[in-house]
Structures are given as structure tokens and as C-alpha cells.
Amino acid sequence: MASIVSSKIPAVLAVTLIVVLLDLLLVLYVTAHGFTPVNGLAVGGLSIQLQLLPLFGILVVALAASADAFTRIMPRWLGPESDPMARLRFLRVVSLFLAAFVCLLYVPYLLGSNWFWLHLSHVSHLIGSLQGFGVWLENLELPILALSAVWQYSVTQVLASATLVLFAWALARPARRQKRLK
């Protein structure tokens, strides 16, 4: 039991740190491309920018989701010898919910970038069947691009954090009981 508790804390903190760094990278990107830093809260002598407030929420959600996933995959009453694949299952869950988090956080910004459309245009000239895909994708993306930068940022933050919770809940299941052979 001590080995499960001792391996839980570093695993949960590592996953949380990865999520927070990915979100901080987005905050830095968004601030460099359109947001102006606004001092929102003054705590003591420290002023916190408004763009960083969702980062604290993502921190709490990532911590709770990864701790819940670890606890559901490796319950306290089972030792590591009872489920030798538990660490791999936890790694699979973490990699899938990090991939979904990154997709929902960064893909809207990627689809709105000039770089993406320049390369898609170049590839569609080479492959004629992709011209229809580019038009379809542009029609899909236009309502999202019509939102203000604050709304885009807010929606991506909420959807990405909801995805963390949903994937941790859906994918992290305890191991099934072994069938007894009679």
C-alpha cells in the first residue's frame, strides 16, 4: 500500500505540471497574438493578469482528474502485484486525455492561423480532391473565427478542462475481475 501512495503523488504532480505548462504556453501565445495584458487582481503587492486566472482553474481540474484516474486504476486495497498492467493503463489514460486536451486547446488556433491556410492551399493545388475539404473546413471554421478573442480563449479553456474530466472518468476504470476457472 505504501508503494501505491508513494508513486501516486509524483505521477499526479507530473501530469498536472504537463497540463499547466501546456496551458501556460497557450496563454503566452494568446498574449503575444492579440490579448493585451490586463492587470485584474491585486493580491498584496502582486498583480495577476486576467489571462492567468483560467490557468488556476485548469490546475485544479488537472490535479483532480489525474488523482481520480490514478485512484480508480490503482485502488488502495490492491497492491502493485495484483495488477501488473496498472501503470501502463494509467499511462494510456494520461496520454489519451493529454492528447484530447491539446487538440481542444490548440486546434482552433491552428485552424485560424494563416500558416495553416497557406499550407492547405498549397497542398490542395497539388491534390485536387482536397479543394472541397478546404472549403468545407473554412465554412466550419468561420463561426468560430467570428468570435472575439476573449470568447475563443474562454471557450477553448472550458472545453479543454471538461475534456480532462470526461476522459479521466470514461477511461480510468478499475481492472476487471479475473474469471474463475471451474
Beta strands, then each sheet from edge to edge (+ up, - down):
strand 1: 39-43
strand 2: 46-49
sheet 1: 1+ 2-
end
